[in-house]
Amino acid sequence: MKKRFTEEQIIGFLREVDAGMAVKELCRRHGFSEASYYLWRSKFGGMNVSEAKRLKELEAENTRLKKLLAEQLFENDVIKEALRKKW
């Protein structure tokens, strides 16, 4: 899924509001909803670009680790089931 805006752009939008621009005007000017703005603010508010990039890296790593854990748990279940049938 391709996102329309990068973390850098989103942080820039948040800073525009911090500098005094109205949220409605910002959303109209850049073509996104107020709901998106408030979602981004809750996720990226107070961050700088490097922190946002690190967050993205950690989320990707977390997703990868969750997938590995799920695969390992499934494998363990398969092995346990195979051992039960042998005896």
Biotite code that builds the C-alpha atoms (Angstrom):
import biotite.structure as struc

atoms = struc.array([
    struc.Atom([0.000, 0.000, 0.000], chain_id="A", res_id=1, res_name="MET", atom_name="CA", element="C"),
    struc.Atom([1.487, 3.331, -1.098], chain_id="A", res_id=2, res_name="LYS", atom_name="CA", element="C"),
    struc.Atom([0.990, 6.226, 1.244], chain_id="A", res_id=3, res_name="LYS", atom_name="CA", element="C"),
    struc.Atom([0.352, 9.648, -0.216], chain_id="A", res_id=4, res_name="ARG", atom_name="CA", element="C"),
    struc.Atom([2.555, 11.514, 2.244], chain_id="A", res_id=5, res_name="PHE", atom_name="CA", element="C"),
    struc.Atom([5.952, 10.743, 3.746], chain_id="A", res_id=6, res_name="THR", atom_name="CA", element="C"),
    struc.Atom([6.735, 11.101, 7.424], chain_id="A", res_id=7, res_name="GLU", atom_name="CA", element="C"),
    struc.Atom([8.741, 14.223, 6.557], chain_id="A", res_id=8, res_name="GLU", atom_name="CA", element="C"),
    struc.Atom([5.725, 15.804, 4.852], chain_id="A", res_id=9, res_name="GLN", atom_name="CA", element="C"),
    struc.Atom([3.406, 14.886, 7.718], chain_id="A", res_id=10, res_name="ILE", atom_name="CA", element="C"),
    struc.Atom([5.735, 16.425, 10.295], chain_id="A", res_id=11, res_name="ILE", atom_name="CA", element="C"),
    struc.Atom([5.890, 19.511, 8.092], chain_id="A", res_id=12, res_name="GLY", atom_name="CA", element="C"),
    struc.Atom([2.087, 19.714, 8.116], chain_id="A", res_id=13, res_name="PHE", atom_name="CA", element="C"),
    struc.Atom([2.020, 19.436, 11.894], chain_id="A", res_id=14, res_name="LEU", atom_name="CA", element="C"),
    struc.Atom([4.576, 22.247, 12.148], chain_id="A", res_id=15, res_name="ARG", atom_name="CA", element="C"),
    struc.Atom([2.459, 24.465, 9.893], chain_id="A", res_id=16, res_name="GLU", atom_name="CA", element="C"),
    struc.Atom([-0.390, 24.239, 12.401], chain_id="A", res_id=17, res_name="VAL", atom_name="CA", element="C"),
    struc.Atom([2.062, 24.860, 15.253], chain_id="A", res_id=18, res_name="ASP", atom_name="CA", element="C"),
    struc.Atom([3.119, 28.012, 13.399], chain_id="A", res_id=19, res_name="ALA", atom_name="CA", element="C"),
    struc.Atom([-0.450, 29.299, 13.373], chain_id="A", res_id=20, res_name="GLY", atom_name="CA", element="C"),
    struc.Atom([-2.211, 27.913, 10.299], chain_id="A", res_id=21, res_name="MET", atom_name="CA", element="C"),
    struc.Atom([-5.775, 26.729, 10.865], chain_id="A", res_id=22, res_name="ALA", atom_name="CA", element="C"),
    struc.Atom([-6.275, 22.959, 10.639], chain_id="A", res_id=23, res_name="VAL", atom_name="CA", element="C"),
    struc.Atom([-9.135, 23.336, 8.133], chain_id="A", res_id=24, res_name="LYS", atom_name="CA", element="C"),
    struc.Atom([-6.982, 25.534, 5.883], chain_id="A", res_id=25, res_name="GLU", atom_name="CA", element="C"),
    struc.Atom([-4.032, 23.137, 6.066], chain_id="A", res_id=26, res_name="LEU", atom_name="CA", element="C"),
    struc.Atom([-6.248, 20.172, 5.173], chain_id="A", res_id=27, res_name="CYS", atom_name="CA", element="C"),
    struc.Atom([-7.858, 22.002, 2.263], chain_id="A", res_id=28, res_name="ARG", atom_name="CA", element="C"),
    struc.Atom([-4.532, 23.252, 0.930], chain_id="A", res_id=29, res_name="ARG", atom_name="CA", element="C"),
    struc.Atom([-2.848, 19.838, 0.932], chain_id="A", res_id=30, res_name="HIS", atom_name="CA", element="C"),
    struc.Atom([-5.885, 17.656, 0.197], chain_id="A", res_id=31, res_name="GLY", atom_name="CA", element="C"),
    struc.Atom([-6.343, 15.463, 3.258], chain_id="A", res_id=32, res_name="PHE", atom_name="CA", element="C"),
    struc.Atom([-9.049, 15.141, 5.890], chain_id="A", res_id=33, res_name="SER", atom_name="CA", element="C"),
    struc.Atom([-9.083, 16.599, 9.375], chain_id="A", res_id=34, res_name="GLU", atom_name="CA", element="C"),
    struc.Atom([-9.346, 13.023, 10.661], chain_id="A", res_id=35, res_name="ALA", atom_name="CA", element="C"),
    struc.Atom([-6.021, 12.259, 8.970], chain_id="A", res_id=36, res_name="SER", atom_name="CA", element="C"),
    struc.Atom([-4.472, 15.354, 10.547], chain_id="A", res_id=37, res_name="TYR", atom_name="CA", element="C"),
    struc.Atom([-5.567, 14.357, 14.058], chain_id="A", res_id=38, res_name="TYR", atom_name="CA", element="C"),
    struc.Atom([-4.435, 10.758, 13.512], chain_id="A", res_id=39, res_name="LEU", atom_name="CA", element="C"),
    struc.Atom([-1.016, 11.997, 12.401], chain_id="A", res_id=40, res_name="TRP", atom_name="CA", element="C"),
    struc.Atom([-0.839, 14.421, 15.301], chain_id="A", res_id=41, res_name="ARG", atom_name="CA", element="C"),
    struc.Atom([-1.486, 11.603, 17.770], chain_id="A", res_id=42, res_name="SER", atom_name="CA", element="C"),
    struc.Atom([1.213, 9.475, 16.132], chain_id="A", res_id=43, res_name="LYS", atom_name="CA", element="C"),
    struc.Atom([3.867, 12.034, 15.150], chain_id="A", res_id=44, res_name="PHE", atom_name="CA", element="C"),
    struc.Atom([3.141, 15.072, 17.342], chain_id="A", res_id=45, res_name="GLY", atom_name="CA", element="C"),
    struc.Atom([6.328, 16.418, 18.904], chain_id="A", res_id=46, res_name="GLY", atom_name="CA", element="C"),
    struc.Atom([8.613, 14.204, 16.788], chain_id="A", res_id=47, res_name="MET", atom_name="CA", element="C"),
    struc.Atom([11.317, 15.288, 14.450], chain_id="A", res_id=48, res_name="ASN", atom_name="CA", element="C"),
    struc.Atom([11.995, 13.540, 11.141], chain_id="A", res_id=49, res_name="VAL", atom_name="CA", element="C"),
    struc.Atom([14.713, 11.212, 12.454], chain_id="A", res_id=50, res_name="SER", atom_name="CA", element="C"),
    struc.Atom([12.477, 10.059, 15.305], chain_id="A", res_id=51, res_name="GLU", atom_name="CA", element="C"),
    struc.Atom([9.645, 9.353, 12.860], chain_id="A", res_id=52, res_name="ALA", atom_name="CA", element="C"),
    struc.Atom([11.982, 7.319, 10.645], chain_id="A", res_id=53, res_name="LYS", atom_name="CA", element="C"),
    struc.Atom([13.153, 5.325, 13.683], chain_id="A", res_id=54, res_name="ARG", atom_name="CA", element="C"),
    struc.Atom([9.511, 4.699, 14.665], chain_id="A", res_id=55, res_name="LEU", atom_name="CA", element="C"),
    struc.Atom([8.805, 3.376, 11.165], chain_id="A", res_id=56, res_name="LYS", atom_name="CA", element="C"),
    struc.Atom([11.855, 1.071, 11.362], chain_id="A", res_id=57, res_name="GLU", atom_name="CA", element="C"),
    struc.Atom([10.789, -0.248, 14.765], chain_id="A", res_id=58, res_name="LEU", atom_name="CA", element="C"),
    struc.Atom([7.227, -0.872, 13.558], chain_id="A", res_id=59, res_name="GLU", atom_name="CA", element="C"),
    struc.Atom([8.567, -2.830, 10.566], chain_id="A", res_id=60, res_name="ALA", atom_name="CA", element="C"),
    struc.Atom([10.858, -4.872, 12.813], chain_id="A", res_id=61, res_name="GLU", atom_name="CA", element="C"),
    struc.Atom([7.992, -5.529, 15.227], chain_id="A", res_id=62, res_name="ASN", atom_name="CA", element="C"),
    struc.Atom([5.801, -6.775, 12.375], chain_id="A", res_id=63, res_name="THR", atom_name="CA", element="C"),
    struc.Atom([8.597, -9.077, 11.169], chain_id="A", res_id=64, res_name="ARG", atom_name="CA", element="C"),
    struc.Atom([9.148, -10.469, 14.666], chain_id="A", res_id=65, res_name="LEU", atom_name="CA", element="C"),
    struc.Atom([5.430, -11.081, 15.209], chain_id="A", res_id=66, res_name="LYS", atom_name="CA", element="C"),
    struc.Atom([5.318, -13.029, 11.940], chain_id="A", res_id=67, res_name="LYS", atom_name="CA", element="C"),
    struc.Atom([8.334, -15.109, 12.964], chain_id="A", res_id=68, res_name="LEU", atom_name="CA", element="C"),
    struc.Atom([6.741, -15.853, 16.345], chain_id="A", res_id=69, res_name="LEU", atom_name="CA", element="C"),
    struc.Atom([3.464, -16.901, 14.724], chain_id="A", res_id=70, res_name="ALA", atom_name="CA", element="C"),
    struc.Atom([5.323, -19.198, 12.320], chain_id="A", res_id=71, res_name="GLU", atom_name="CA", element="C"),
    struc.Atom([7.309, -20.746, 15.180], chain_id="A", res_id=72, res_name="GLN", atom_name="CA", element="C"),
    struc.Atom([4.174, -21.311, 17.277], chain_id="A", res_id=73, res_name="LEU", atom_name="CA", element="C"),
    struc.Atom([2.472, -22.952, 14.296], chain_id="A", res_id=74, res_name="PHE", atom_name="CA", element="C"),
    struc.Atom([5.496, -25.167, 13.718], chain_id="A", res_id=75, res_name="GLU", atom_name="CA", element="C"),
    struc.Atom([5.504, -26.209, 17.383], chain_id="A", res_id=76, res_name="ASN", atom_name="CA", element="C"),
    struc.Atom([1.809, -27.101, 17.190], chain_id="A", res_id=77, res_name="ASP", atom_name="CA", element="C"),
    struc.Atom([2.408, -29.209, 14.077], chain_id="A", res_id=78, res_name="VAL", atom_name="CA", element="C"),
    struc.Atom([5.279, -31.049, 15.782], chain_id="A", res_id=79, res_name="ILE", atom_name="CA", element="C"),
    struc.Atom([3.218, -31.679, 18.934], chain_id="A", res_id=80, res_name="LYS", atom_name="CA", element="C"),
    struc.Atom([0.343, -33.025, 16.864], chain_id="A", res_id=81, res_name="GLU", atom_name="CA", element="C"),
    struc.Atom([2.680, -35.318, 14.906], chain_id="A", res_id=82, res_name="ALA", atom_name="CA", element="C"),
    struc.Atom([4.198, -36.660, 18.128], chain_id="A", res_id=83, res_name="LEU", atom_name="CA", element="C"),
    struc.Atom([0.750, -37.368, 19.600], chain_id="A", res_id=84, res_name="ARG", atom_name="CA", element="C"),
    struc.Atom([-0.194, -39.459, 16.566], chain_id="A", res_id=85, res_name="LYS", atom_name="CA", element="C"),
    struc.Atom([2.999, -41.532, 16.655], chain_id="A", res_id=86, res_name="LYS", atom_name="CA", element="C"),
    struc.Atom([2.381, -42.994, 20.097], chain_id="A", res_id=87, res_name="TRP", atom_name="CA", element="C"),
])
